[in-house]
Amino acid sequence: MIVVWFLILLTIIVFVHELGHYLVARINGVRVEVFSIGFGKELFGINDNLGTRWKICLIPLGGYVKFFGDANLSSNLSNEQLSKLSDEDIKKTFHNKSLRQKASIVFAGPLANFIFTIIIFFGLFSIKGVPSDIIYLPIINDVVIDSVAYKAGFKKDDRIISLDNKNIKNFIDIRDIISSKPSQTISFIILREGKEINIIAKPETIEVTDNNGLKINKGRMGFTAKYETVYENISLKESFIKSLSDTYLYTVKTFEGISEIFTGKRSASELGGPIMIATVASKAAERGIESYLFIMGIISINLGLINLFPIPLLDGGHLLLYGVQAVTKTVINDVVLKYYYGIGLFIIFALMILVNYNDLIKQLN
């Protein structure tokens, strides 16, 4: 199911991104020949009455729209190609549009991702409400491999009924008792598949620093709790305002995180790729549709923001070129573009290798 949740999430986010390009291109009179989800061999496709081929391709890691008349890296047509087109057709090409129109078409992709996140957040806040509290249940959500809990035989979904004959209401009670008994024997009674089971275990001793700066010993078992989020209903107006503010907040946090990696303040090992996204999406789906949609919104922000970075081949790289042309009042020649996009290709491949390497290392660990 991990792959399924990943493909659903990625397909929706990529579709939204490319739809932004498509809609603004159509508004500006550009004919769109292809709207593709994925790359490589076409698996399925249809033609609409506007002349666009909508298709799904074999490699589902991205997508693109192809504008009418795209001929090279700068979407320029040679004089020979121009002579074969009517004046009406030339007006429908991307390269014939003004720099402002081109920039709006390119910027529309990332903008669509931000708008999509706002819509997701607004839907969650207006229907479900906003998180106001978290209740930690006396149910084990995960067991750390080779921990005391793992060796004692605890399993995911075990419900802890009592510790040392003291009945348990929530996970906070469990945590407090375990913390207070480092290396001391505790008798657990758990409920597993309708049967009560007794487990005897000694929490390992760990040293921590309290609020006063003193070092104290505490007990630790090595399992985490399931939790439920309590939501508070808010008005539609409040939902809309919060969706805007949260989208802005997560955009700033994402930008700061990426900037700190590039400046060396944080490790590049924190960057993740498809495997990490697939894992996060799957875990979110297990927690419910709200968590899954929330993660979809966050990743949509990531896609939109990263595409705005001034890296050749990305939307931000195109916008940088348009800015240079607007300032210099000249058209950048194909030789410069060839090297420019070559650098972009190298950067993107290097990043792909890095994030996939990080994913594999995390999986192996």
Residue frames relative to the residue before (quaternion, step in Angstrom):
aa qw qx qy qz dx dy dz
M 1.0000 0.0000 0.0000 0.0000 0.00 0.00 0.00
I 0.5160 0.6533 -0.4210 0.3601 3.60 1.19 -0.48
V 0.6748 0.4965 -0.2896 0.4630 3.57 0.92 -0.97
V 0.6371 0.5459 -0.3257 0.4359 3.58 0.99 -0.84
W 0.6852 0.4759 -0.2860 0.4714 3.58 0.83 -0.99
F 0.6255 0.5416 -0.3252 0.4579 3.56 1.09 -0.76
L 0.6901 0.4839 -0.2842 0.4570 3.59 0.86 -0.97
I 0.6214 0.5312 -0.3422 0.4633 3.59 1.03 -0.77
L 0.6760 0.4981 -0.2896 0.4594 3.56 0.85 -1.01
L 0.7060 0.4715 -0.2763 0.4505 3.58 0.76 -1.04
T 0.6409 0.5363 -0.3284 0.4403 3.59 0.97 -0.84
I 0.6662 0.5023 -0.3026 0.4606 3.58 0.93 -0.91
I 0.6865 0.4888 -0.2914 0.4526 3.59 0.85 -0.97
V 0.6583 0.4932 -0.3068 0.4788 3.59 0.97 -0.85
F 0.6237 0.5403 -0.3367 0.4535 3.58 0.99 -0.81
V 0.6493 0.5141 -0.3127 0.4651 3.59 0.93 -0.91
H 0.6525 0.5278 -0.3096 0.4470 3.57 0.92 -0.94
E 0.7211 0.4325 -0.2530 0.4785 3.57 0.78 -1.02
L 0.5892 0.5649 -0.3691 0.4444 3.59 1.14 -0.56
G 0.5940 0.5596 -0.3575 0.4541 3.58 1.11 -0.65
H 0.6492 0.4981 -0.3060 0.4867 3.57 0.93 -0.93
Y 0.6750 0.5307 -0.2937 0.4199 3.56 0.86 -1.04
L 0.7049 0.4855 -0.2832 0.4327 3.58 0.74 -1.05
V 0.6956 0.4541 -0.2884 0.4763 3.59 0.87 -0.90
A 0.5880 0.5498 -0.3669 0.4663 3.60 1.14 -0.56
R 0.6625 0.4945 -0.3024 0.4745 3.58 0.93 -0.89
I 0.6275 0.5394 -0.3352 0.4504 3.59 1.00 -0.80
N 0.7299 0.4099 -0.2187 0.5013 3.57 1.07 -0.79
G 0.5993 -0.6337 0.3361 0.3553 3.57 1.23 0.38
V 0.4736 0.6538 -0.4578 0.3725 3.59 1.20 0.46
R 0.3531 -0.7194 0.5547 0.2237 3.57 -0.89 0.90
V 0.2164 -0.7701 0.5896 0.1116 3.57 -0.93 0.93
E 0.2810 -0.7964 0.5172 0.1386 3.55 -0.58 1.17
V 0.8154 0.0663 0.0085 0.5750 3.60 0.96 -0.87
F 0.0590 -0.7328 0.6767 0.0399 3.52 -1.15 0.84
S 0.0228 0.8509 -0.5188 0.0796 3.56 -0.21 1.29
I 0.1784 -0.7141 0.6660 0.1213 3.51 -1.14 0.83
G 0.7819 0.1939 -0.1820 0.5639 3.56 -0.38 1.24
F 0.3471 -0.7183 0.5688 0.2001 3.53 -1.38 0.15
G 0.6915 0.4913 -0.3433 0.4033 3.53 -1.30 0.19
K 0.8322 -0.2207 0.1671 0.4804 3.53 -1.24 -0.58
E 0.4476 -0.6914 0.5023 0.2632 3.56 -0.93 0.91
L 0.2561 -0.7699 0.5691 0.1334 3.56 -0.93 0.98
F 0.7867 -0.0755 0.1013 0.6043 3.54 1.06 -0.84
G 0.1512 0.8054 -0.5630 0.1074 3.57 -1.01 0.73
I 0.1183 -0.7660 0.6268 0.0796 3.54 -1.29 0.43
N 0.3452 -0.7110 0.5725 0.2180 3.56 -1.26 0.45
D 0.2592 -0.7525 0.5775 0.1820 3.58 -0.97 0.81
N 0.6688 -0.5348 0.3456 0.3837 3.57 -1.29 0.18
L 0.6150 0.5255 -0.3537 0.4697 3.60 1.30 0.08
G 0.5896 -0.6195 0.3427 0.3888 3.55 1.31 0.10
T 0.5294 0.6188 -0.4142 0.4064 3.59 1.22 0.36
R 0.2778 -0.7304 0.6028 0.1615 3.55 -1.02 0.89
W 0.1349 -0.7775 0.6125 0.0463 3.58 -0.58 1.20
K 0.1283 0.8329 -0.5229 0.1280 3.58 -0.54 1.11
I 0.2765 -0.7049 0.6279 0.1801 3.50 -1.37 0.42
C 0.1761 -0.8232 0.5370 0.0546 3.57 -0.75 1.08
L 0.7497 -0.4775 0.2725 0.3683 3.50 -1.37 0.42
I 0.7659 0.3144 -0.1780 0.5319 3.61 0.88 -0.91
P 0.1792 -0.8604 0.4713 0.0738 3.61 -0.08 1.29
L 0.4642 0.6858 -0.4427 0.3438 3.59 0.98 0.76
G 0.8081 0.0806 -0.0924 0.5761 3.57 0.60 1.11
G 0.1322 -0.7766 0.6073 0.1030 3.53 -1.26 -0.45
Y 0.0990 -0.7985 0.5910 0.0585 3.55 -1.28 0.06
V 0.2334 -0.7022 0.6383 0.2119 3.53 -1.38 0.20
K 0.2113 -0.7679 0.5943 0.1122 3.56 -0.99 0.84
F 0.2737 -0.7826 0.5432 0.1325 3.53 -0.66 1.15
F 0.6044 -0.5626 0.4314 0.3636 3.54 -1.18 0.60
G 0.8111 0.2623 -0.2069 0.4802 3.57 -0.86 0.98
D 0.4210 0.6845 -0.4938 0.3322 3.61 1.23 0.02
A 0.0207 -0.8432 0.5356 -0.0414 3.56 -0.60 1.14
N 0.8068 0.0160 0.0031 0.5906 3.59 1.10 -0.61
L 0.8020 -0.3258 0.1949 0.4611 3.58 -1.28 -0.16
S 0.7489 0.3717 -0.2119 0.5060 3.58 1.05 -0.64
S 0.4685 -0.6891 0.4182 0.3615 3.58 1.32 0.14
N 0.4404 0.6915 -0.4594 0.3418 3.57 1.19 0.46
L 0.3076 -0.7278 0.5848 0.1835 3.52 -1.20 0.58
S 0.4809 -0.6438 0.5040 0.3167 3.56 -1.08 0.69
N 0.6637 -0.4985 0.3699 0.4174 3.57 -1.25 0.33
E 0.6301 0.5401 -0.3319 0.4484 3.57 1.07 -0.77
Q 0.6731 0.4852 -0.2935 0.4747 3.57 0.99 -0.84
L 0.6300 0.5422 -0.3317 0.4461 3.55 1.05 -0.78
S 0.6471 0.5465 -0.3164 0.4271 3.58 1.03 -0.82
K 0.6654 0.5073 -0.2982 0.4593 3.58 1.21 -0.45
L 0.6652 0.4899 -0.2968 0.4789 3.56 1.29 -0.21
S 0.4658 -0.6461 0.5240 0.3016 3.54 -1.16 0.64
D 0.6645 -0.4909 0.3702 0.4247 3.56 -1.27 0.31
E 0.6349 0.5403 -0.3216 0.4490 3.57 1.06 -0.77
D 0.6639 0.4976 -0.2995 0.4711 3.60 1.01 -0.82
I 0.6267 0.5486 -0.3361 0.4397 3.58 1.01 -0.84
K 0.6301 0.5464 -0.3268 0.4445 3.58 1.07 -0.75
K 0.6931 0.4801 -0.2657 0.4674 3.59 1.19 -0.56
T 0.5476 0.6118 -0.4038 0.4036 3.59 1.25 0.04
F 0.5786 -0.5979 0.4351 0.3441 3.56 -1.17 0.62
H 0.6798 0.5262 -0.3030 0.4113 3.59 0.90 -0.95
N 0.6299 0.5541 -0.3290 0.4336 3.60 1.21 -0.43
K 0.5887 0.6044 -0.3654 0.3931 3.58 1.22 -0.30
S 0.5995 -0.5649 0.4278 0.3721 3.56 -1.26 0.41
L 0.6642 -0.4981 0.3688 0.4179 3.57 -1.26 0.35
R 0.6304 0.5344 -0.3337 0.4536 3.58 1.03 -0.76
Q 0.6652 0.4903 -0.3050 0.4734 3.59 0.96 -0.82
K 0.6378 0.5217 -0.3245 0.4646 3.58 0.98 -0.85
A 0.6645 0.5120 -0.3030 0.4522 3.55 0.91 -0.94
S 0.6540 0.5148 -0.3175 0.4543 3.59 0.97 -0.82
I 0.6381 0.5209 -0.3207 0.4675 3.59 1.05 -0.77
V 0.6818 0.4822 -0.2849 0.4706 3.58 0.92 -0.91
F 0.6804 0.4973 -0.2853 0.4565 3.59 0.93 -0.93
A 0.5652 0.6461 -0.3707 0.3545 3.59 1.15 -0.60
G 0.5977 0.5812 -0.3650 0.4145 3.61 1.10 -0.61
P 0.7063 0.4236 -0.2647 0.5016 3.62 0.69 -1.02
L 0.6209 0.5483 -0.3479 0.4391 3.59 0.99 -0.80
A 0.6268 0.5431 -0.3324 0.4490 3.59 1.00 -0.81
N 0.6376 0.5289 -0.3287 0.4536 3.59 1.04 -0.75
F 0.6598 0.4914 -0.3099 0.4767 3.59 1.00 -0.79
I 0.6425 0.5139 -0.3180 0.4711 3.59 0.98 -0.83
F 0.6262 0.5456 -0.3248 0.4525 3.56 1.04 -0.85
T 0.6510 0.5062 -0.3134 0.4709 3.60 0.97 -0.82
I 0.6221 0.5321 -0.3351 0.4664 3.58 1.00 -0.81
I 0.6558 0.5107 -0.3062 0.4640 3.59 0.96 -0.88
I 0.6440 0.5153 -0.3207 0.4658 3.59 0.96 -0.86
F 0.6796 0.4847 -0.2919 0.4670 3.58 0.83 -0.99
F 0.6431 0.5206 -0.3303 0.4542 3.59 0.92 -0.85
G 0.6517 0.5153 -0.3128 0.4603 3.59 0.97 -0.85
L 0.6683 0.4991 -0.2989 0.4637 3.58 0.93 -0.90
F 0.6995 0.4769 -0.2793 0.4530 3.58 0.86 -0.96
S 0.7081 0.4686 -0.2733 0.4521 3.60 0.90 -0.87
I 0.7249 0.4088 -0.2423 0.4986 3.61 1.08 -0.66
K 0.7834 0.3257 -0.1607 0.5043 3.57 0.79 -1.05
G 0.4629 -0.6465 0.4736 0.3787 3.57 1.05 -0.79
V 0.5138 -0.6145 0.4875 0.3475 3.57 -1.29 -0.19
P 0.5624 -0.6117 0.4267 0.3571 3.60 -1.03 0.72
S 0.0884 -0.8105 0.5782 0.0301 3.59 -0.85 0.98
D 0.8022 -0.0110 0.0240 0.5964 3.58 1.15 -0.48
I 0.2403 -0.7453 0.6017 0.1571 3.57 -1.28 0.39
I 0.1674 -0.7751 0.6044 0.0769 3.57 -0.84 1.02
Y 0.2219 -0.7803 0.5741 0.1113 3.57 -0.65 1.15
L 0.2865 -0.7932 0.5223 0.1262 3.54 -0.54 1.23
P 0.4994 -0.6490 0.4723 0.3260 3.63 -1.14 0.52
I 0.4778 0.6372 -0.4397 0.4152 3.56 0.98 0.94
I 0.4182 -0.7225 0.4948 0.2415 3.56 -0.85 0.98
N 0.2585 -0.7807 0.5561 0.1200 3.55 -0.79 1.07
D 0.7999 -0.0597 0.0814 0.5916 3.56 1.02 -0.82
V 0.2029 -0.7604 0.6062 0.1144 3.55 -1.16 0.67
V 0.3958 -0.7238 0.5169 0.2286 3.57 -0.79 1.06
I 0.4878 -0.6803 0.4698 0.2804 3.55 -0.83 1.06
D 0.8410 0.1452 -0.1681 0.4933 3.56 -1.05 0.99
S 0.4583 0.6552 -0.4686 0.3757 3.59 1.22 0.32
V 0.6992 -0.4269 0.3465 0.4569 3.60 -1.32 0.06
A 0.6559 0.5190 -0.3084 0.4531 3.57 0.96 -0.89
Y 0.6414 0.5306 -0.3111 0.4586 3.56 1.01 -0.86
K 0.7007 0.4637 -0.2661 0.4725 3.59 0.89 -0.94
A 0.6593 0.5120 -0.3097 0.4552 3.58 1.14 -0.59
G 0.5800 -0.6329 0.3505 0.3744 3.58 1.25 -0.27
F 0.3796 0.7115 -0.5034 0.3103 3.59 1.20 0.33
K 0.1215 -0.7967 0.5905 0.0442 3.57 -1.12 0.73
K 0.6515 -0.4965 0.4072 0.4039 3.53 -1.30 0.39
D 0.8147 0.2316 -0.2256 0.4815 3.58 -1.06 0.91
D 0.4089 0.6655 -0.5089 0.3620 3.61 1.19 0.25
R 0.2237 -0.7530 0.6026 0.1409 3.58 -0.96 0.90
I 0.2798 -0.7669 0.5577 0.1501 3.57 -0.68 1.10
I 0.2414 -0.8032 0.5355 0.0992 3.55 -0.60 1.23
S 0.8136 -0.0994 0.0958 0.5648 3.57 0.89 -0.90
L 0.1894 -0.7300 0.6424 0.1365 3.53 -1.35 0.41
D 0.8310 -0.0726 0.0001 0.5515 3.58 -0.68 1.13
N 0.6976 -0.5141 0.2350 0.4403 3.54 0.94 1.11
K 0.5529 0.5629 -0.4170 0.4512 3.60 1.23 0.36
N 0.4128 -0.7312 0.4918 0.2306 3.55 -0.66 1.17
I 0.2817 -0.7810 0.5460 0.1121 3.55 -1.05 0.92
K 0.2228 -0.7835 0.5685 0.1158 3.56 -0.98 0.90
N 0.8042 -0.0137 0.0281 0.5935 3.59 1.05 -0.70
F 0.6797 -0.5240 0.3348 0.3891 3.54 -1.29 0.25
I 0.5347 0.6184 -0.4105 0.4039 3.58 1.19 -0.39
D 0.6278 0.5269 -0.3304 0.4681 3.58 1.05 -0.78
I 0.6387 0.5289 -0.3172 0.4601 3.58 0.99 -0.87
R 0.6663 0.5169 -0.2982 0.4472 3.56 0.88 -0.99
D 0.6686 0.5163 -0.3075 0.4380 3.57 0.90 -0.94
I 0.6680 0.4949 -0.3080 0.4627 3.60 0.93 -0.88
I 0.6621 0.5041 -0.3076 0.4615 3.59 0.91 -0.93
S 0.6531 0.5260 -0.3136 0.4454 3.60 0.94 -0.89
S 0.7087 0.4764 -0.2584 0.4516 3.58 1.03 -0.79
K 0.7587 0.3549 -0.1931 0.5110 3.61 1.24 -0.20
P 0.0310 0.8153 -0.5762 0.0478 3.59 0.55 1.09
S 0.8547 0.0512 -0.0893 0.5088 3.56 -0.94 1.04
Q 0.5599 0.5642 -0.4122 0.4454 3.60 1.16 0.53
T 0.5347 -0.6490 0.4417 0.3128 3.57 -1.02 0.81
I 0.0496 -0.7778 0.6266 -0.0002 3.55 -0.95 0.98
S 0.2745 -0.7507 0.5814 0.1522 3.55 -1.00 0.87
F 0.1222 -0.7983 0.5892 0.0259 3.57 -0.57 1.22
I 0.0978 -0.7307 0.6673 0.1061 3.53 -1.14 0.69
I 0.0435 -0.8151 0.5771 -0.0276 3.55 -0.64 1.16
L 0.3260 -0.7063 0.5919 0.2112 3.52 -1.31 0.43
R 0.0588 0.8010 -0.5876 0.0983 3.56 -0.61 1.21
E 0.8364 -0.1064 0.0163 0.5374 3.56 -0.57 1.22
G 0.7504 -0.4285 0.2051 0.4595 3.54 0.94 0.99
K 0.6907 0.4422 -0.2797 0.4992 3.61 1.25 -0.06
E 0.3962 -0.7020 0.5413 0.2392 3.56 -1.07 0.83
I 0.0533 -0.7954 0.6036 -0.0135 3.57 -0.90 0.99
N 0.2682 -0.7579 0.5739 0.1557 3.56 -1.01 0.86
I 0.0242 -0.7903 0.6120 -0.0165 3.57 -0.87 1.02
I 0.1925 -0.7644 0.6082 0.0931 3.55 -0.92 1.00
A 0.1377 0.8007 -0.5695 0.1248 3.59 -0.76 0.99
K 0.2835 -0.7286 0.5980 0.1766 3.55 -1.30 0.51
P 0.3810 -0.7193 0.5268 0.2450 3.63 -0.56 1.07
E 0.4620 -0.6607 0.5080 0.3032 3.57 -1.04 0.74
T 0.4428 -0.6922 0.5077 0.2590 3.55 -1.18 0.54
I 0.0080 -0.7794 0.6263 -0.0138 3.55 -0.89 0.98
E 0.3613 -0.7266 0.5468 0.2064 3.56 -1.15 0.67
V 0.0028 0.7987 -0.6004 0.0414 3.57 -0.79 1.04
T 0.3886 -0.6964 0.5520 0.2435 3.55 -1.28 0.36
D 0.3189 -0.7705 0.5193 0.1871 3.59 -0.70 1.06
N 0.7561 -0.4079 0.2730 0.4329 3.57 -1.32 0.00
N 0.6841 0.4678 -0.2804 0.4843 3.56 1.21 -0.45
G 0.5786 -0.6128 0.3645 0.3960 3.56 1.29 0.10
L 0.5295 0.6316 -0.4057 0.3951 3.59 1.30 0.11
K 0.3719 -0.7193 0.5417 0.2257 3.56 -1.05 0.76
I 0.0106 0.7990 -0.5987 0.0550 3.55 -0.81 1.06
N 0.4441 -0.6752 0.5237 0.2695 3.54 -1.29 0.45
K 0.0277 -0.7844 0.6196 -0.0053 3.54 -1.03 0.86
G 0.4633 -0.6730 0.5040 0.2799 3.53 -1.28 0.43
R 0.0330 -0.7875 0.6153 0.0119 3.56 -1.16 0.62
M 0.2928 -0.7766 0.5387 0.1449 3.56 -0.92 0.97
G 0.4210 -0.7157 0.4676 0.3032 3.59 0.91 -0.88
F 0.6319 0.4596 -0.3966 0.4819 3.56 0.99 0.80
T 0.3075 -0.7419 0.5690 0.1766 3.56 -1.23 0.49
A 0.4641 -0.7097 0.4748 0.2358 3.54 -1.24 0.50
K 0.4523 -0.6029 0.5690 0.3289 3.49 -1.28 0.41
Y 0.0895 -0.8121 0.5750 0.0433 3.54 -1.12 0.59
E 0.2438 -0.7333 0.6139 0.1614 3.51 -1.29 0.43
T 0.3154 -0.7523 0.5518 0.1735 3.54 -1.00 0.85
V 0.2762 -0.7429 0.5894 0.1559 3.56 -0.92 0.95
Y 0.1802 -0.8132 0.5495 0.0655 3.58 -0.78 1.05
E 0.2425 -0.7470 0.6057 0.1277 3.53 -1.22 0.70
N 0.4126 -0.7249 0.4991 0.2348 3.58 -0.80 1.04
I 0.0430 -0.7793 0.6250 0.0149 3.55 -1.07 0.83
S 0.6225 -0.5631 0.3908 0.3776 3.59 -1.25 0.37
L 0.6730 -0.4850 0.3727 0.4159 3.55 -1.32 0.26
K 0.6365 0.5282 -0.3269 0.4573 3.57 1.02 -0.81
E 0.6718 0.4877 -0.2915 0.4753 3.57 0.93 -0.92
S 0.6207 0.5469 -0.3335 0.4521 3.57 1.08 -0.76
F 0.6649 0.5048 -0.3003 0.4614 3.56 0.95 -0.88
I 0.6584 0.5054 -0.3078 0.4650 3.58 0.93 -0.92
K 0.6779 0.4843 -0.2939 0.4685 3.58 0.93 -0.88
S 0.6206 0.5349 -0.3530 0.4518 3.62 1.04 -0.68
L 0.6414 0.5085 -0.3136 0.4813 3.58 1.07 -0.74
S 0.6968 0.4788 -0.2799 0.4549 3.58 0.83 -1.01
D 0.6713 0.4919 -0.3092 0.4602 3.61 0.97 -0.78
T 0.6160 0.5280 -0.3458 0.4714 3.57 1.06 -0.71
Y 0.6430 0.5053 -0.3096 0.4853 3.58 0.99 -0.84
L 0.6586 0.5313 -0.3096 0.4337 3.59 0.89 -0.97
Y 0.7131 0.4445 -0.2615 0.4748 3.59 0.83 -0.99
T 0.5891 0.5513 -0.3662 0.4635 3.58 1.17 -0.52
V 0.6615 0.4982 -0.2955 0.4764 3.57 0.94 -0.92
K 0.6606 0.5068 -0.3124 0.4574 3.59 0.92 -0.89
T 0.6461 0.5147 -0.3186 0.4649 3.58 0.99 -0.83
F 0.6538 0.5117 -0.3057 0.4660 3.56 0.95 -0.91
E 0.6571 0.5076 -0.3124 0.4615 3.58 0.92 -0.89
G 0.6526 0.5268 -0.3140 0.4450 3.57 0.98 -0.86
I 0.6742 0.4789 -0.2905 0.4813 3.57 0.92 -0.91
S 0.6405 0.5309 -0.3223 0.4518 3.58 0.99 -0.84
E 0.6615 0.5102 -0.3081 0.4551 3.59 0.97 -0.83
I 0.6149 0.5275 -0.3455 0.4736 3.59 1.12 -0.59
F 0.6895 0.4779 -0.2815 0.4658 3.58 0.92 -0.90
T 0.7075 0.4332 -0.2629 0.4926 3.60 1.12 -0.60
G 0.5607 -0.6501 0.3605 0.3647 3.58 1.29 0.03
K 0.4711 0.6800 -0.4477 0.3395 3.61 1.23 0.07
R 0.7645 0.1782 -0.1181 0.6082 3.57 1.24 -0.50
S 0.5759 -0.6208 0.4153 0.3324 3.55 -1.17 0.58
A 0.5104 -0.6443 0.4826 0.3023 3.56 -1.09 0.79
S 0.5312 0.6369 -0.4013 0.3888 3.59 1.25 -0.28
E 0.5737 0.5964 -0.3747 0.4180 3.59 1.26 -0.27
L 0.5515 0.5990 -0.4029 0.4181 3.58 1.22 -0.35
G 0.1134 -0.8091 0.5753 0.0400 3.57 -0.93 0.91
G 0.3008 -0.7591 0.5570 0.1517 3.53 -1.25 0.48
P 0.8452 -0.1840 0.1255 0.4858 3.58 -1.17 -0.56
I 0.6546 0.5170 -0.3311 0.4411 3.60 0.94 -0.83
M 0.6533 0.5076 -0.3116 0.4674 3.56 0.96 -0.85
I 0.6526 0.5100 -0.3126 0.4650 3.58 0.93 -0.91
A 0.6449 0.5246 -0.3152 0.4578 3.58 0.98 -0.88
T 0.6618 0.5082 -0.3027 0.4606 3.58 0.95 -0.87
V 0.6667 0.4979 -0.2943 0.4701 3.58 0.91 -0.96
A 0.6605 0.5135 -0.3069 0.4537 3.59 0.93 -0.90
S 0.6593 0.5159 -0.3045 0.4543 3.57 0.97 -0.86
K 0.6652 0.4923 -0.3006 0.4742 3.58 0.94 -0.89
A 0.6342 0.5232 -0.3270 0.4660 3.57 1.05 -0.76
A 0.6422 0.5287 -0.3160 0.4564 3.59 1.00 -0.84
E 0.6245 0.5411 -0.3313 0.4554 3.58 1.09 -0.73
R 0.6840 0.4841 -0.2850 0.4654 3.58 1.07 -0.70
G 0.6945 -0.4579 0.2791 0.4797 3.58 1.21 -0.28
I 0.6875 -0.5072 0.3349 0.3975 3.55 -1.28 0.38
E 0.6076 0.5637 -0.3650 0.4241 3.60 1.07 -0.68
S 0.6717 0.4902 -0.2940 0.4713 3.59 0.91 -0.93
Y 0.6467 0.5318 -0.3160 0.4463 3.56 1.00 -0.86
L 0.6708 0.4843 -0.2936 0.4789 3.59 0.94 -0.89
F 0.6179 0.5430 -0.3445 0.4523 3.57 1.04 -0.75
I 0.6661 0.4856 -0.2987 0.4810 3.59 0.90 -0.93
M 0.6083 0.5472 -0.3491 0.4568 3.58 1.05 -0.72
G 0.6544 0.5136 -0.3038 0.4644 3.57 1.00 -0.82
I 0.6550 0.5123 -0.3069 0.4630 3.58 0.97 -0.88
I 0.6837 0.4701 -0.2894 0.4773 3.59 0.90 -0.90
S 0.5902 0.5532 -0.3643 0.4615 3.59 1.13 -0.58
I 0.6162 0.5237 -0.3310 0.4864 3.59 1.07 -0.75
N 0.6435 0.5319 -0.3174 0.4496 3.57 0.93 -0.93
L 0.6719 0.4983 -0.2991 0.4591 3.58 0.89 -0.95
G 0.6716 0.5047 -0.2976 0.4535 3.56 0.90 -0.91
L 0.6873 0.4901 -0.2832 0.4553 3.56 0.91 -0.95
I 0.6660 0.5060 -0.3085 0.4531 3.59 0.86 -0.95
N 0.6522 0.5204 -0.3169 0.4510 3.58 1.02 -0.76
L 0.6542 0.5026 -0.3171 0.4677 3.59 1.20 -0.35
F 0.4748 0.6481 -0.4588 0.3795 3.59 1.24 -0.07
P 0.4892 -0.7033 0.4351 0.2770 3.63 -0.91 0.89
I 0.2972 0.7387 -0.5378 0.2772 3.55 0.71 1.13
P 0.5180 -0.6506 0.4481 0.3281 3.62 -0.74 0.96
L 0.7677 0.2961 -0.3061 0.4787 3.54 -1.11 0.94
L 0.6542 0.4422 -0.3224 0.5220 3.59 1.19 -0.40
D 0.6947 -0.4703 0.3278 0.4345 3.59 -1.25 0.32
G 0.6470 0.5279 -0.3191 0.4481 3.58 0.99 -0.81
G 0.6191 0.5417 -0.3358 0.4588 3.58 1.12 -0.65
H 0.6425 0.5029 -0.3132 0.4860 3.58 1.05 -0.78
L 0.6540 0.5143 -0.3170 0.4553 3.58 0.96 -0.87
L 0.6059 0.5503 -0.3473 0.4577 3.58 1.10 -0.69
L 0.6486 0.5155 -0.3142 0.4635 3.58 0.97 -0.86
Y 0.6592 0.5034 -0.3161 0.4605 3.57 0.92 -0.88
G 0.6268 0.5357 -0.3317 0.4583 3.58 1.09 -0.72
V 0.6424 0.5147 -0.3134 0.4735 3.58 1.01 -0.86
Q 0.6649 0.5041 -0.3026 0.4606 3.57 0.95 -0.89
A 0.6423 0.5307 -0.3262 0.4467 3.57 1.03 -0.79
V 0.6840 0.4825 -0.2775 0.4716 3.56 1.05 -0.80
T 0.7592 0.3957 -0.2036 0.4750 3.59 0.86 -1.01
K 0.3063 -0.7790 0.4872 0.2489 3.59 1.27 -0.39
T 0.6188 0.5104 -0.3564 0.4792 3.57 1.15 0.62
V 0.4489 -0.6588 0.5341 0.2815 3.53 -1.30 0.46
I 0.4030 -0.7168 0.5138 0.2445 3.57 -0.80 0.98
N 0.4015 -0.7492 0.4727 0.2326 3.58 -0.73 1.04
D 0.6805 -0.5430 0.3327 0.3624 3.55 -1.28 0.50
V 0.5900 0.5707 -0.3785 0.4277 3.61 1.11 -0.56
V 0.6604 0.4904 -0.2956 0.4857 3.58 0.93 -0.93
L 0.6514 0.5261 -0.3118 0.4490 3.56 0.97 -0.88
K 0.6116 0.5683 -0.3464 0.4278 3.56 1.03 -0.80
Y 0.7010 0.4390 -0.2637 0.4964 3.59 0.89 -0.92
Y 0.6095 0.5714 -0.3364 0.4346 3.57 1.07 -0.81
Y 0.7298 0.4067 -0.2365 0.4961 3.56 0.80 -1.00
G 0.5664 0.5789 -0.3821 0.4450 3.59 1.18 -0.43
I 0.6319 0.5149 -0.3116 0.4883 3.55 1.06 -0.83
G 0.6464 0.5308 -0.3109 0.4513 3.55 0.99 -0.88
L 0.6418 0.5276 -0.3153 0.4587 3.55 0.99 -0.87
F 0.6434 0.5194 -0.3132 0.4671 3.57 1.01 -0.85
I 0.6593 0.5130 -0.3103 0.4537 3.60 0.90 -0.93
I 0.6765 0.4983 -0.2976 0.4533 3.57 0.89 -0.94
F 0.6525 0.4987 -0.3171 0.4744 3.59 0.95 -0.84
A 0.6398 0.5269 -0.3237 0.4563 3.59 0.99 -0.82
L 0.6593 0.4980 -0.3026 0.4751 3.58 0.99 -0.85
M 0.6309 0.5340 -0.3280 0.4575 3.57 1.02 -0.80
I 0.6496 0.5046 -0.3122 0.4754 3.58 0.97 -0.84
L 0.6573 0.5296 -0.3063 0.4402 3.57 0.95 -0.92
V 0.7200 0.4494 -0.2735 0.4526 3.60 0.72 -1.03
N 0.6518 0.4950 -0.3241 0.4745 3.59 1.04 -0.68
Y 0.6042 0.5363 -0.3435 0.4788 3.58 1.12 -0.68
N 0.6484 0.5140 -0.3128 0.4664 3.60 0.95 -0.88
D 0.6382 0.5345 -0.3204 0.4520 3.57 0.98 -0.86
L 0.6846 0.4937 -0.2867 0.4532 3.56 0.87 -0.97
I 0.6336 0.5281 -0.3273 0.4610 3.58 1.01 -0.83
K 0.6627 0.5020 -0.3029 0.4659 3.59 0.96 -0.89
Q 0.6444 0.5105 -0.3253 0.4673 3.58 1.04 -0.74
L 0.6687 0.5028 -0.3020 0.4571 3.59 0.98 -0.82
N 0.6823 0.4719 -0.2832 0.4812 3.55 1.14 -0.65
